[in-house]
Amino acid sequence: MKKIEIIPLAEKKAERRGISQEWIKETIRLPAQVVEGYGGRKVAHRKYMIQNKEYLLRVIYEESKESYEVVSAYLTSQIERYWMEGKDEN
């Protein structure tokens, strides 16, 4: 299993946004969907319920043979803006 590394800036921003490292790791290991990001990066999607409202966690990462390097993560309520129909991986 590949190692998941969260760069310090992404870790700090995720903490400020109330996103746990467990959610980030779960989203990379068990994504509901993965889409192409900018510059060859990938974006893992997973939905979470927070206070009875559905949010999409987007984890932006770079993948190498040995690891996933997380460069950003954020929650959005604009699921339909980012969700790619027909791209579910589960």
C-alpha positions as CSV (number, residue, x, y, z in Angstrom):
1,M,0.0,0.0,0.0
2,K,1.3,3.4,-1.0
3,K,2.2,5.9,1.7
4,I,0.1,9.1,2.0
5,E,2.0,12.2,2.6
6,I,0.3,15.5,3.4
7,I,2.4,18.6,2.7
8,P,2.6,20.9,5.7
9,L,0.7,23.7,4.0
10,A,-2.2,21.3,3.1
11,E,-2.1,19.9,6.6
12,K,-2.4,23.4,8.2
13,K,-5.3,24.4,5.8
14,A,-7.2,21.1,6.3
15,E,-6.9,21.6,10.1
16,R,-8.2,25.1,9.8
17,R,-11.1,23.9,7.6
18,G,-12.0,21.2,10.1
19,I,-10.9,18.3,7.9
20,S,-9.3,15.4,9.7
21,Q,-6.3,13.5,8.4
22,E,-8.4,10.3,8.6
23,W,-10.9,11.8,6.2
24,I,-8.2,12.7,3.8
25,K,-6.6,9.3,3.9
26,E,-10.0,7.5,3.6
27,T,-10.8,9.7,0.6
28,I,-7.6,8.7,-1.2
29,R,-7.8,5.0,-0.2
30,L,-11.5,4.6,-0.8
31,P,-12.6,7.4,-3.2
32,A,-16.1,7.5,-4.5
33,Q,-14.6,9.0,-7.6
34,V,-11.3,10.3,-9.0
35,V,-11.1,13.0,-11.6
36,E,-8.3,14.7,-13.5
37,G,-6.9,17.9,-11.9
38,Y,-4.6,20.5,-13.3
39,G,-1.0,19.8,-14.2
40,G,-1.4,16.0,-14.0
41,R,-2.7,16.1,-10.5
42,K,-5.7,13.9,-9.5
43,V,-8.7,14.8,-7.3
44,A,-10.3,12.2,-5.1
45,H,-13.9,12.8,-4.2
46,R,-15.9,11.4,-1.3
47,K,-19.2,12.6,0.2
48,Y,-19.7,13.2,4.0
49,M,-22.7,14.2,6.0
50,I,-22.0,17.1,8.4
51,Q,-24.8,18.4,10.6
52,N,-27.4,16.8,8.3
53,K,-26.0,18.3,5.2
54,E,-24.1,16.5,2.4
55,Y,-20.6,17.8,1.5
56,L,-18.0,16.7,-1.0
57,L,-14.5,16.3,0.2
58,R,-12.0,17.1,-2.6
59,V,-8.5,15.9,-2.0
60,I,-6.0,17.1,-4.6
61,Y,-2.8,15.0,-4.9
62,E,0.1,13.9,-6.9
63,E,0.8,10.2,-7.3
64,S,4.2,8.5,-7.6
65,K,5.2,4.8,-7.5
66,E,5.8,5.1,-3.8
67,S,3.3,7.5,-2.5
68,Y,0.4,10.0,-2.7
69,E,1.4,13.5,-2.0
70,V,-1.6,15.6,-0.8
71,V,-1.3,19.2,-1.9
72,S,-4.8,20.4,-0.8
73,A,-8.2,19.3,0.6
74,Y,-11.4,21.1,1.0
75,L,-15.1,20.5,1.6
76,T,-17.8,22.0,-0.7
77,S,-21.5,21.9,-0.7
78,Q,-21.5,22.5,-4.5
79,I,-21.4,18.7,-5.2
80,E,-23.1,19.0,-8.6
81,R,-20.3,21.4,-9.7
82,Y,-17.6,18.9,-9.2
83,W,-19.2,15.5,-9.4
84,M,-18.7,13.8,-12.7
85,E,-21.7,11.6,-13.6
86,G,-20.8,8.2,-14.8
87,K,-17.4,8.3,-13.1
88,D,-18.3,6.5,-9.9
89,E,-15.6,4.0,-8.9
90,N,-17.7,2.2,-6.3
